[in-house]
Amino acid sequence: MAAPETQSSSTGKPRVSARVGGISESATLAVDAKAKALKAEGRPVIGFGAGEPDFATPQPIVDAAAAACVDPRNHRYSPASGLPELREAIVTKTARDSDYTIQPNQVLVTNGGKQAVYQTFATLLDPGDEVLLPAPYWTTYPEAITLAGAVPAVVSTDESTGYLASVEQLEAARTPRTKALLFNSPSNPTGAIYPPEQIEAIGRWAVEHGIWVITDEIYEHLVYGDARHVSMPAVVPELADTCVVLNGVAKTYAMTGWRVGWMIGPTDVIKAATNLQSHLSSNVANVSQRAALEAVSGPLDAVAEMREAFDRRRRTITDRLAAIPGVSCPEPKGAFYVYPSVKDLLGSEIRGVRPQTSTELAELVLEQAEVAVVPGEAFGTPGYFRMSYALGDDDLAEGVSRMAALLGEAK
């Protein structure tokens, strides 16, 4: 198949805008797609790439969606901001889970968490603004910042600090152009969780300097051991007027395919973002909204069961990776990812090849061990792998065993 033309033969002008042409493909989705393609060819690939639970959506949620399909109310347009009942339920859920009191007009229901991320940056940022972005970061953040015409100001962290950015690091990166901080706890890709006192310190620093905080709390219920999730505007109430909380049902309720997320923020920001969404996509699919209503209004029993399984896998994968010579793997406290360092393996000979980057090493692992991982380059920190343990226990054990056997040959 011929490569697509980059310029029009008649005008000499680019066929794709510079704005969109500069977007990088989602590395996590690309790795998952490649793993699935190899599986379709008959290769026994085990994928640690995709960040989605391997559980089915809880049955009461599915039943609510099935009932919604035959309800004529859901066959028509609904408010761009979201079904009133769902927005009310998100208000109640936020008070229950985050001890944060909001009003329905502070909520905008979006087509998944990614749309919430995009619309928040598009609503808040102007060209030239800077956003402090702790790395490792989720792959979508810098792309959405750049699409808004702003600049990601990366603040690097590593395993020595548990992948946590300090107030001192944030202050060192602050400039007169700093408009916002992107904050993600529990974190994708590292599984790191900021302790309450550090969250409060960062929130007060942001208030002091008039910096917006965009806090992504999509993994709020996936915390383990003695760790606990704390919502920044709940512990720093004076931040509420310059804070947007991002959340959704995808990870907590195994609903990645239903595409329901939301933004919580000051009324003027939510109103502006709603205006944008009214032209961009209008309302979220009503059936999905009815399913989300059941999810956020119902008990958390199914969530607890999933969390127990994730906790078991978390400990298993951390121990097994840490036992591989040349691999360092801090134990994550949240989400369903580990983020091991493979820096000590780079440049080593493995089956006649000397990978110099974590991307090259990930390609070798896929080809030789038939295990798919996402290299750290995708998250702004070369020298690491992101591995999701949201897959079955048997696949997890087999996948890490294959990888250990291959990497154990390094010399």
Stockholm file with secondary structure:
# STOCKHOLM 1.0

chainA/1-411         MAAPETQSSSTGKPRVSARVGGISESATLAVDAKAKALKAEGRPVIGFGAGEPDFATPQPIVDAAAAACVDPRNHRYSPASGLPELREAIVTKTARDSDYTIQPNQVLVTNGGKQAVYQTFATLLDPGDEVLLPAPYWTTYPEAITLAGAVPAVVSTDESTGYLASVEQLEAARTPRTKALLFNSPSNPTGAIYPPEQIEAIGRWAVEHGIWVITDEIYEHLVYGDARHVSMPAVVPELADTCVVLNGVAKTYAMTGWRVGWMIGPTDVIKAATNLQSHLSSNVANVSQRAALEAVSGPLDAVAEMREAFDRRRRTITDRLAAIPGVSCPEPKGAFYVYPSVKDLLGSEIRGVRPQTSTELAELVLEQAEVAVVPGEAFGTPGYFRMSYALGDDDLAEGVSRMAALLGEAK
#=GR chainA/1-411 SS CCCCCSBCTTTCSBSSCHHHHTCCCCHHHHHHHHHHHHHHTTCCCEECCCCSCSSCCCHHHHHHHHHHHTCGGGGSCCCTTCCHHHHHHHHHHHHHHHCCCCCGGGEEEESHHHHHHHHHHHHHCCTTCEEEEEESCCTHHHHHHHHTTCEEEEEECCGGGTTCCCHHHHHHHCCTTEEEEEEESSCTTTCCCCCHHHHHHHHHHHHHHTCEEEEECTTTTCBCTTCCCCCHHHHCGGGGGGEEEEEESTTTTTCGGGCCEEEECCHHHHHHHHHHHHHHTCSCCHHHHHHHHHHHHSCSHHHHHHHHHHHHHHHHHHHHHHTSTTCBCCCCCBTTEECCBCGGGTTCCBTTBCCCSHHHHHHHIIIIICEECEEGGGGTCSSBEEEECCSCHHHHHHHHHHHHHHHTTCC
#=GC SS_cons         CCCCCSBCTTTCSBSSCHHHHTCCCCHHHHHHHHHHHHHHTTCCCEECCCCSCSSCCCHHHHHHHHHHHTCGGGGSCCCTTCCHHHHHHHHHHHHHHHCCCCCGGGEEEESHHHHHHHHHHHHHCCTTCEEEEEESCCTHHHHHHHHTTCEEEEEECCGGGTTCCCHHHHHHHCCTTEEEEEEESSCTTTCCCCCHHHHHHHHHHHHHHTCEEEEECTTTTCBCTTCCCCCHHHHCGGGGGGEEEEEESTTTTTCGGGCCEEEECCHHHHHHHHHHHHHHTCSCCHHHHHHHHHHHHSCSHHHHHHHHHHHHHHHHHHHHHHTSTTCBCCCCCBTTEECCBCGGGTTCCBTTBCCCSHHHHHHHIIIIICEECEEGGGGTCSSBEEEECCSCHHHHHHHHHHHHHHHTTCC
//
